[in-house]
Amino acid sequence: MEIENRCFTFRICLEKKILFDIFPSFIFRSVIGMELKRIACISIGKRCDNCDLKFQCAYSKIFESPVKKNSEILNGRNYASHPFVLSADISEGDKTKELDLNLNLFGNAVEYMPYIYYAVKSAGKKGIFKSRIPFEISDVTYGGISIIASEDKLSIPSEKRIWKLDDDTRSKFKKHILINFQSPFRIKIGGRYRSNFSYKEFLNNIFRRVKVIAGLYGNSTSEIEELPEGVEKEWNTSFSWKDLPRYSARQKSVMKLGGITGTAEVKGIFSPFEMSLLDFAEIFHAGKNPSFGLGQIKIFEKKE
């Protein structure tokens, strides 16, 4: 399995220093989506699911992500996991005038980057929060290098970043790692969201997302169809549940997206296959609602 992905960083400069009392990814996802729909939609007033262009439209492809009901990957489903994840270098409760907004696009979603760039610029003119505080894009970078060619044009490099699943489950090495859950991780087991789960359940959640994302936006060929035996580890956690309020324009109400944050220490014998799954989770996030900035994790190796 492999997935092409490219992570772009928008340097956002606000008109004045403000307190982010709402999770930043929620705010920017909302305003970017609204502007992208305004820019791309040619059937004003028509629902995306009834539109003949829903499989070509920039907004629909990125923020609705429809699939045909006979899709091999998600048979019987109308909508798929979105081809992006969003994150910011600040969190709710931070006060700032500048921030970095990271957008990782998967597969051919990178073709819509010029539309997204224009949508972010347009959203900046209208502003964020009820007070409509405007912002500007001071730079857009890829791999630390600016890709702004002119005021209205990006120079997107041809260089590709490809994540690959390592099918090697036989090689073994001892490790002690720390997993930092930086934004709420939402995992559903037996139809319920859980605040306690095993390492195997965590890894299985990642592997399911790998298969979906690779099937939709990459190459899903692999000899491994399920987790091999023996992936259990010594698993010590320090978790707390965190609810993040989010206003849903579609449902016209405030919803709570909650999950665990904190750390987990994992000790044991690992394989290259397992480590590539953890690498995937760092790049593509894990759990439910990753396109909202949730499920962001970082892996650290601890020296004995």
N, C-alpha and C positions, 0 to 999 in steps of 0.2 A: 504494500500500500504506500502511496505517496501523494502529497498535496503541495501544490505550488501556493505560496503565500507571500505577500509583500506588506510590510508594516510602514506606514507613513506617519510622520509626526507633524502636527499643526502647532505652531507656536502662536498662542492666543494672547492678545494684549487687550485688556479691558480699559474702558475709558477712565475708570477709577477703581480703587481697591474695594472689593466687596466680600461679604461673608457668604460662603456657600453653605446654607442651611439644608440644602437638598443634595443628594449624591450627584456629583458633577456629570457623570456619564448619562444619568437620566435626563438632565437638562439639555445637554448637547445632542443626544440622540433624538430628542423630541423636536428641537428646532431645525436640525438638519433634515429630518424626515419630512417635516412640513414644507420646507423650502424645496427639497428635491421633488416632492409631489407637485408643487406649484409649477416648477420648471418643466417637468417631464410629461405631466398629464395633458392629453389632448381631448379627453372625454370628461370635462368638468361635470361633476354631479353624479357620475356613474360609478358604482362600486367596482373595485379592482377585479373581484371574482366574476363580474359580468362583462368585463372588457375583453375585446378580441385581441388586444395588444398586451395582455398581462404577462406573456412569456418573453416580450421584447423590451418593455418599458423599463427605464433605469430605476424608477422608484419601486415598481412592482418587484423587479428582480432582486433588489437589495433589501427592501423593508417588508415585502409581503412573501416573496420566495415561493410562488405557486409551483406545484408539481402535478403531473397528470396522474389520475387515479390508478392507472395500470403501471405506475413506476415500479421497477424491480426493487428499488431501495426502500421506498415507503409506500408499499402497495395499499391502496384504499385511503390514503391521506391526500388532502388537498394542498397542504402547505408543508414546507420543509424548514430545516434549520437555516438561519440566515447565513450568507457567505461573508460574514465579518464579525469581528469583536472590537469593542471600544473600551478604552481606559484612559484615565487621566493621572497625572503625577501629584494630584491633590485629592483630598477626600472631603466628605461633609464635615463642617465645623471649621474648615480652614478659611482664612481670610487672605486674599491675594489680588494682585492686579495682573499677574501673568501666570500662564499655566501651559503645560504640554498636553495635547490631546492626541492619543495614539490610536490609529485606525489600521487594523490588520485585515486585508482583503484576501479572499481565497479564490483560487482558480481564475476563471475568466471574469470575475467581478472586478478585477483591476481595470478592465476596459472602461468602467464607469467612473473611474477616479476624476476625470475632468468635470463631470456633472456634479460629483460630490464637492469638489473644490469650489465650484461656483455656488453651490447651495450653502456652504459654510460662509462664504463671503457675503452672500445675500442675507443670511441669518444674522451676521454681525451688524449689518446696517439697521436691522429691525430691533436688535437687542435681546437680552435675556432677562428673566424674572418679570414680575409685574411692573417694575419701574422701567423696564425696557432699556437696560444699560447696554450701550453698543460696544462692540469689540471689533478688532481688526486681526487679520492674519499677518504676522510679521515675517513668517517663514514657513515653508513646508520642506521637510527633509526626508530622505530615504537613506538609511545606512549612515546617518550623520552628515550627508551632503545635501545642500540645497538643490531643489528641483524646480524652483520658480524661474521660468525662462523670461517671462514678461508679466505685466500686471494681470493679464487674463489668460496666461498660458503656462502649463506645466511641461517640463521635459522629463518624462518618466523613463528611467533607464531600462534597458533590455535585460539587465542582470536579474536572474530569478533566484528566489530562495525556496528550496524544496525540502520539506520534512519527509523522511522515509521511516516506515516501520521496520525495525530490525527483527527478522524472523528467527534469530538465534535464541533458542530457549535452553540449549544444552550447556553453553559456556556459563560458568558460575564464578562469582566473586563476592567477597564479604564487604558490606557497606553499612554505614551508619549515617542516615540522612535526616534532615529536618525539612518538613513541608510547612511553609507559611501560607495560610489562607488569608490573602490580603483583602478580598471583598467576599461578601456572603456566598458560601457554597451551598447550593440547594440540591439535595439528593432525595429521590423518592424511592422507597422500598416498600413493597406490599401495598402500594396505593397511598402511602403516607409520607410526608416529609419527616426526615429523621435528623436528630442532633447527635446521635451516636451510631457509629457504623464501623465495620472492620476495614482493615487495609484491603482485603480481597474485594469487598463491596465497593470500595473507592476505586480500585483498579478496574473492576468490571464496568463501572460507570464510565470511566475514561474510554475503555475499549469499545463500548457501544457507540460513543460519540465519534471515535475514530472511523468506525465502519460506515456511519452515516455521512460524515463530512467527506471521506475519501470517495464514497460511492456517488455523491452528488457533485463534488467539485474537483475530484482528482482521479487517481487510479486505485481501485479497490482490490486489485489482485493480491492474494496472500494465501499461503498454505494453512494459516492458523485461523480457525473460525470461532474458537472460544478460548478462555483462559486455561492454560495448562495446569496440571496439579502441582502443588507445592509452592504456591505464591504467598501463602500465609507468612506473616512476619510478626516479630515483637512490635507492638503498636501502642504507643503511649500518647494520649491526646490531652490537650488543654484547650477545650472549645467553649465558646459561649454563643448563644443565639442572638442574632442581630436583625431587627426589622428595619427596612428602609421604605419610607412612604413615597409613593409615586402617583401622580395624577394621570389617569388614563382618559385621553380625549375621546377614545372610542366608547368607553363605558361611562364617561362623564362622572367619574367618582375617584376618590383617593383609594389606592390599593396599597397593600404592604407586600413587598418582596423580601422575605426573610430567609436567612440561612446561617450556617455556622461560620465564625471567624476564629482565628487562633492558630495554634501550631500542633503538629503531630511529629513525633520522633519514631523513626522506623529503623529497626536493626535486623539484619539477617543476611541470607544469601540471595543475591540478585542475579538476573540474567540480562543480556543486552536487550532482549525483548521488553522486559519490564522498564528498563531505563528509558527506552525510546517512547513508551507510553507516558511516562512522567514528563519527558521533554515535550511531547505533544500538548499536555495539559498546560505547561508554561506558555506555549505559543498560542493555543487556540482556546484556552480556558476550559473549565469543566463544570459539570452539573447543569442545572436548569437556568435559562435566561442569560446565557453568556454574552449575547449581543447587547445587553443592557450594562455590561461591565461587571457582571457577577461571575463568580467562580475563577477569579484571578489568583493564581498561586505562584510561589517561587520555591525552588528546590535548592537547598544548601547541603553540602557534604560536610559532616563533622569528622574531625580527626580524632582518632582514639589516643 
